[in-house]
Amino acid sequence: MPQYFIPAENMRGENFFAGPDEANHIAKAARARVGDEIEIFDGRGARYRAVIKSVTSDAVTGAIKEKLPSPEYKTRLTLCFAVVARPALEDILEHCTEAGVDVFQPVMASRVQFDLFSDWERREGRLNQIVLSAAKQCGRGRLPALRKPEKLDDLLAIGQAVFASADGLSPDEAAKGLAGQADINLFVGPEGGFTRGELEFAASKSTVFMNLGLYTLRAESACLAATSALLTRLG
């Protein structure tokens, strides 16, 4: 059953209200009718089974019937990924939302070829919509955050870092060394990878390096593989 996004402020007591955008999806795209059951979530971790009470062209109301499970990984994973071209960027947001990323942090590194800094305000809305659509599809209760791009050096000064690297530990070995870490920043490089200087700087910050197998992966594939490798082992 598909689920729909209803912000917490649109839930009052045992009732909910869907505004124009989501109401249009419920009424026109899904062709839901009065009395139909749907699943809703608030983006903060709560999911519910609900029943539609009224449907118009720009609003849907209903009654909340019961709370639904909203499983989450105990490890809070921030995916720090080097900025890539639009198709790959959108794939990263979609598939890594499904895989369990908590925060998306675009990274500006030496070999990044795309300027997301100057284009951020124009693209932010579209990118957040991709994250929302993925969360609706996969049944997540909590929406991942999407942050403004930051420089690699600034991000390495914060928290436990894990770098996807061909010379790193196996995922099993890396996970053993990370046991008990509640917050992890996972870094995936651009086309051509991080520079030697960037890797040396990362190593000076007690970074864990983790390999993703025998072959070279595209950036979007590496993001998904690294996310899944860590979260399925760390929980």
C-alpha positions as a Markdown table, in Angstrom:
| # | Residue | x | y | z |
|---|---|---|---|---|
| 1 | Met | 0.0 | 0.0 | 0.0 |
| 2 | Pro | 1.4 | 3.4 | -0.9 |
| 3 | Gln | 2.0 | 6.0 | 1.9 |
| 4 | Tyr | 1.5 | 9.7 | 1.8 |
| 5 | Phe | 3.3 | 12.6 | 3.5 |
| 6 | Ile | 1.2 | 14.5 | 6.1 |
| 7 | Pro | 3.3 | 17.0 | 8.1 |
| 8 | Ala | 2.8 | 16.7 | 11.9 |
| 9 | Glu | 1.1 | 20.0 | 12.0 |
| 10 | Asn | -1.6 | 18.6 | 9.7 |
| 11 | Met | -2.5 | 15.9 | 12.2 |
| 12 | Arg | -4.7 | 16.9 | 15.1 |
| 13 | Gly | -5.9 | 14.3 | 17.5 |
| 14 | Glu | -7.4 | 11.5 | 15.5 |
| 15 | Asn | -7.7 | 13.4 | 12.3 |
| 16 | Phe | -5.4 | 14.5 | 9.4 |
| 17 | Phe | -5.5 | 17.0 | 6.6 |
| 18 | Ala | -3.7 | 16.7 | 3.3 |
| 19 | Gly | -3.0 | 20.0 | 1.4 |
| 20 | Pro | -3.3 | 20.6 | -2.3 |
| 21 | Asp | -0.1 | 18.7 | -3.6 |
| 22 | Glu | -0.6 | 15.5 | -1.6 |
| 23 | Ala | -4.4 | 15.7 | -2.0 |
| 24 | Asn | -4.0 | 15.8 | -5.7 |
| 25 | His | -1.8 | 12.7 | -5.6 |
| 26 | Ile | -4.3 | 10.8 | -3.3 |
| 27 | Ala | -7.5 | 11.8 | -5.2 |
| 28 | Lys | -6.3 | 11.9 | -8.8 |
| 29 | Ala | -3.2 | 9.8 | -9.2 |
| 30 | Ala | -4.3 | 7.0 | -6.8 |
| 31 | Arg | -8.0 | 7.6 | -7.3 |
| 32 | Ala | -8.8 | 7.1 | -3.6 |
| 33 | Arg | -12.3 | 7.5 | -2.4 |
| 34 | Val | -14.1 | 8.2 | 0.8 |
| 35 | Gly | -13.8 | 5.1 | 3.1 |
| 36 | Asp | -10.5 | 3.9 | 1.5 |
| 37 | Glu | -7.7 | 3.0 | 3.8 |
| 38 | Ile | -4.3 | 4.6 | 3.3 |
| 39 | Glu | -1.0 | 4.8 | 5.1 |
| 40 | Ile | 0.4 | 8.2 | 6.1 |
| 41 | Phe | 3.7 | 9.4 | 7.7 |
| 42 | Asp | 4.8 | 12.7 | 9.3 |
| 43 | Gly | 8.5 | 12.7 | 8.2 |
| 44 | Arg | 9.6 | 12.6 | 11.8 |
| 45 | Gly | 9.4 | 8.9 | 12.3 |
| 46 | Ala | 5.7 | 8.2 | 12.8 |
| 47 | Arg | 3.5 | 6.2 | 10.4 |
| 48 | Tyr | -0.2 | 5.5 | 10.6 |
| 49 | Arg | -3.1 | 3.6 | 9.0 |
| 50 | Ala | -5.9 | 6.1 | 8.2 |
| 51 | Val | -9.3 | 6.2 | 6.5 |
| 52 | Ile | -10.4 | 8.9 | 4.1 |
| 53 | Lys | -13.4 | 11.0 | 5.3 |
| 54 | Ser | -13.6 | 13.6 | 2.5 |
| 55 | Val | -12.1 | 14.2 | -0.9 |
| 56 | Thr | -12.0 | 17.4 | -3.0 |
| 57 | Ser | -9.8 | 18.6 | -5.8 |
| 58 | Asp | -7.4 | 20.4 | -3.4 |
| 59 | Ala | -7.9 | 18.8 | 0.0 |
| 60 | Val | -8.3 | 15.3 | 1.6 |
| 61 | Thr | -9.3 | 14.7 | 5.2 |
| 62 | Gly | -9.4 | 11.5 | 7.2 |
| 63 | Ala | -9.3 | 9.7 | 10.5 |
| 64 | Ile | -6.2 | 8.1 | 12.0 |
| 65 | Lys | -6.9 | 4.6 | 13.0 |
| 66 | Glu | -3.6 | 3.1 | 14.3 |
| 67 | Lys | 0.1 | 3.6 | 14.5 |
| 68 | Leu | 2.2 | 1.5 | 12.2 |
| 69 | Pro | 5.7 | 0.2 | 12.7 |
| 70 | Ser | 8.5 | 2.5 | 11.5 |
| 71 | Pro | 11.7 | 0.6 | 11.8 |
| 72 | Glu | 15.0 | 2.6 | 11.8 |
| 73 | Tyr | 18.6 | 1.8 | 11.9 |
| 74 | Lys | 20.2 | 2.6 | 15.2 |
| 75 | Thr | 23.3 | 4.0 | 13.4 |
| 76 | Arg | 22.8 | 7.5 | 12.1 |
| 77 | Leu | 24.5 | 7.6 | 8.8 |
| 78 | Thr | 25.5 | 10.9 | 7.0 |
| 79 | Leu | 26.4 | 10.2 | 3.4 |
| 80 | Cys | 29.1 | 12.7 | 2.4 |
| 81 | Phe | 29.2 | 12.2 | -1.4 |
| 82 | Ala | 31.2 | 14.2 | -3.9 |
| 83 | Val | 29.0 | 16.2 | -6.2 |
| 84 | Val | 28.2 | 14.5 | -9.5 |
| 85 | Ala | 26.1 | 15.3 | -12.6 |
| 86 | Arg | 22.3 | 15.5 | -12.2 |
| 87 | Pro | 21.2 | 12.0 | -13.2 |
| 88 | Ala | 23.7 | 10.3 | -10.9 |
| 89 | Leu | 22.9 | 12.9 | -8.1 |
| 90 | Glu | 19.2 | 12.0 | -8.3 |
| 91 | Asp | 20.0 | 8.3 | -8.3 |
| 92 | Ile | 22.1 | 8.7 | -5.1 |
| 93 | Leu | 19.3 | 10.6 | -3.3 |
| 94 | Glu | 16.6 | 8.1 | -4.4 |
| 95 | His | 18.4 | 4.8 | -3.8 |
| 96 | Cys | 20.2 | 5.8 | -0.6 |
| 97 | Thr | 17.0 | 7.1 | 0.9 |
| 98 | Glu | 15.7 | 3.6 | 0.4 |
| 99 | Ala | 18.8 | 2.1 | 1.9 |
| 100 | Gly | 18.5 | 4.1 | 5.1 |
| 101 | Val | 20.7 | 7.3 | 4.9 |
| 102 | Asp | 19.8 | 9.9 | 7.6 |
| 103 | Val | 21.5 | 12.9 | 6.1 |
| 104 | Phe | 22.7 | 13.7 | 2.6 |
| 105 | Gln | 25.8 | 16.0 | 2.6 |
| 106 | Pro | 27.1 | 16.9 | -0.8 |
| 107 | Val | 30.9 | 17.4 | -0.8 |
| 108 | Met | 33.1 | 19.8 | -2.8 |
| 109 | Ala | 36.4 | 18.1 | -3.4 |
| 110 | Ser | 39.4 | 18.7 | -5.8 |
| 111 | Arg | 38.1 | 16.5 | -8.6 |
| 112 | Val | 34.5 | 17.5 | -8.5 |
| 113 | Gln | 33.5 | 18.8 | -11.9 |
| 114 | Phe | 30.0 | 20.2 | -11.1 |
| 115 | Asp | 29.3 | 23.4 | -9.2 |
| 116 | Leu | 26.4 | 22.8 | -6.8 |
| 117 | Phe | 27.3 | 25.8 | -4.6 |
| 118 | Ser | 26.1 | 28.5 | -7.0 |
| 119 | Asp | 23.2 | 26.4 | -8.2 |
| 120 | Trp | 21.9 | 25.2 | -4.8 |
| 121 | Glu | 18.9 | 27.5 | -4.3 |
| 122 | Arg | 17.5 | 26.6 | -7.7 |
| 123 | Arg | 17.9 | 22.9 | -7.4 |
| 124 | Glu | 17.3 | 22.3 | -3.7 |
| 125 | Gly | 13.5 | 22.0 | -4.0 |
| 126 | Arg | 13.7 | 19.4 | -6.8 |
| 127 | Leu | 16.3 | 17.4 | -4.9 |
| 128 | Asn | 14.2 | 17.4 | -1.7 |
| 129 | Gln | 11.2 | 16.2 | -3.7 |
| 130 | Ile | 13.2 | 13.2 | -4.9 |
| 131 | Val | 14.0 | 12.3 | -1.3 |
| 132 | Leu | 10.4 | 12.7 | -0.3 |
| 133 | Ser | 9.2 | 10.5 | -3.2 |
| 134 | Ala | 11.7 | 7.8 | -2.3 |
| 135 | Ala | 10.7 | 7.8 | 1.4 |
| 136 | Lys | 7.0 | 7.5 | 0.4 |
| 137 | Gln | 7.8 | 4.5 | -1.9 |
| 138 | Cys | 10.0 | 2.6 | 0.6 |
| 139 | Gly | 7.8 | 3.0 | 3.7 |
| 140 | Arg | 10.1 | 5.2 | 5.8 |
| 141 | Gly | 8.6 | 7.2 | 8.6 |
| 142 | Arg | 11.5 | 9.7 | 8.8 |
| 143 | Leu | 12.6 | 11.9 | 6.0 |
| 144 | Pro | 16.4 | 12.2 | 5.5 |
| 145 | Ala | 17.8 | 15.7 | 5.7 |
| 146 | Leu | 19.5 | 17.3 | 2.6 |
| 147 | Arg | 22.2 | 19.8 | 3.5 |
| 148 | Lys | 23.9 | 22.5 | 1.5 |
| 149 | Pro | 27.3 | 21.5 | -0.1 |
| 150 | Glu | 30.3 | 21.8 | 2.1 |
| 151 | Lys | 34.1 | 21.5 | 1.6 |
| 152 | Leu | 35.8 | 18.2 | 2.3 |
| 153 | Asp | 38.2 | 19.7 | 4.8 |
| 154 | Asp | 35.5 | 21.2 | 6.9 |
| 155 | Leu | 33.5 | 18.0 | 7.1 |
| 156 | Leu | 36.5 | 15.9 | 8.1 |
| 157 | Ala | 36.8 | 18.0 | 11.3 |
| 158 | Ile | 33.4 | 16.6 | 12.5 |
| 159 | Gly | 32.7 | 13.1 | 13.7 |
| 160 | Gln | 33.8 | 9.6 | 12.8 |
| 161 | Ala | 34.7 | 9.4 | 9.1 |
| 162 | Val | 34.6 | 6.3 | 6.8 |
| 163 | Phe | 36.0 | 6.5 | 3.3 |
| 164 | Ala | 35.1 | 4.2 | 0.5 |
| 165 | Ser | 38.6 | 3.2 | -0.8 |
| 166 | Ala | 40.0 | 0.4 | -2.9 |
| 167 | Asp | 42.8 | 0.0 | -0.4 |
| 168 | Gly | 40.5 | -0.2 | 2.7 |
| 169 | Leu | 39.4 | -2.9 | 5.0 |
| 170 | Ser | 36.6 | -5.3 | 4.1 |
| 171 | Pro | 33.1 | -4.2 | 5.2 |
| 172 | Asp | 33.1 | -6.8 | 7.9 |
| 173 | Glu | 36.5 | -5.6 | 9.3 |
| 174 | Ala | 35.5 | -1.9 | 9.0 |
| 175 | Ala | 32.2 | -2.6 | 10.8 |
| 176 | Lys | 34.0 | -4.3 | 13.7 |
| 177 | Gly | 36.1 | -1.2 | 14.3 |
| 178 | Leu | 33.0 | 1.0 | 14.2 |
| 179 | Ala | 30.9 | -0.9 | 16.6 |
| 180 | Gly | 29.2 | 1.3 | 19.1 |
| 181 | Gln | 29.5 | 4.4 | 17.0 |
| 182 | Ala | 26.0 | 6.1 | 16.9 |
| 183 | Asp | 26.9 | 8.7 | 14.2 |
| 184 | Ile | 29.0 | 8.0 | 11.1 |
| 185 | Asn | 30.0 | 10.2 | 8.2 |
| 186 | Leu | 30.5 | 8.0 | 5.1 |
| 187 | Phe | 32.5 | 9.6 | 2.3 |
| 188 | Val | 32.3 | 8.6 | -1.3 |
| 189 | Gly | 34.6 | 10.3 | -3.9 |
| 190 | Pro | 34.1 | 11.8 | -7.3 |
| 191 | Glu | 35.0 | 10.4 | -10.7 |
| 192 | Gly | 38.7 | 9.6 | -10.4 |
| 193 | Gly | 38.4 | 9.4 | -6.6 |
| 194 | Phe | 39.8 | 11.7 | -3.9 |
| 195 | Thr | 43.3 | 13.0 | -4.5 |
| 196 | Arg | 46.3 | 11.6 | -2.6 |
| 197 | Gly | 46.5 | 14.8 | -0.5 |
| 198 | Glu | 42.8 | 14.5 | 0.4 |
| 199 | Leu | 43.3 | 10.8 | 1.4 |
| 200 | Glu | 46.4 | 11.6 | 3.5 |
| 201 | Phe | 44.5 | 14.4 | 5.3 |
| 202 | Ala | 41.6 | 12.0 | 5.9 |
| 203 | Ala | 44.0 | 9.4 | 7.4 |
| 204 | Ser | 45.3 | 12.0 | 9.8 |
| 205 | Lys | 41.8 | 12.3 | 11.2 |
| 206 | Ser | 41.5 | 8.7 | 12.4 |
| 207 | Thr | 39.4 | 7.8 | 9.3 |
| 208 | Val | 38.4 | 4.2 | 8.6 |
| 209 | Phe | 38.9 | 3.1 | 5.0 |
| 210 | Met | 36.6 | 0.5 | 3.6 |
| 211 | Asn | 36.7 | -1.2 | 0.2 |
| 212 | Leu | 33.7 | -2.1 | -1.8 |
| 213 | Gly | 34.9 | -5.2 | -3.7 |
| 214 | Leu | 37.1 | -6.1 | -6.7 |
| 215 | Tyr | 35.8 | -3.7 | -9.3 |
| 216 | Thr | 35.5 | 0.0 | -9.9 |
| 217 | Leu | 32.0 | 1.4 | -9.2 |
| 218 | Arg | 30.3 | 4.5 | -10.5 |
| 219 | Ala | 29.7 | 7.1 | -7.9 |
| 220 | Glu | 26.0 | 6.4 | -7.5 |
| 221 | Ser | 26.7 | 2.6 | -7.3 |
| 222 | Ala | 29.4 | 3.2 | -4.7 |
| 223 | Cys | 27.1 | 5.3 | -2.5 |
| 224 | Leu | 24.5 | 2.6 | -2.4 |
| 225 | Ala | 26.9 | -0.2 | -1.9 |
| 226 | Ala | 28.8 | 1.6 | 0.9 |
| 227 | Thr | 25.6 | 2.6 | 2.6 |
| 228 | Ser | 24.1 | -0.9 | 2.5 |
| 229 | Ala | 27.4 | -2.5 | 3.6 |
| 230 | Leu | 27.6 | -0.4 | 6.7 |
| 231 | Leu | 24.0 | -0.2 | 7.8 |
| 232 | Thr | 23.3 | -3.9 | 7.3 |
| 233 | Arg | 26.3 | -4.7 | 9.5 |
| 234 | Leu | 26.0 | -2.0 | 12.2 |
| 235 | Gly | 22.2 | -2.0 | 12.4 |
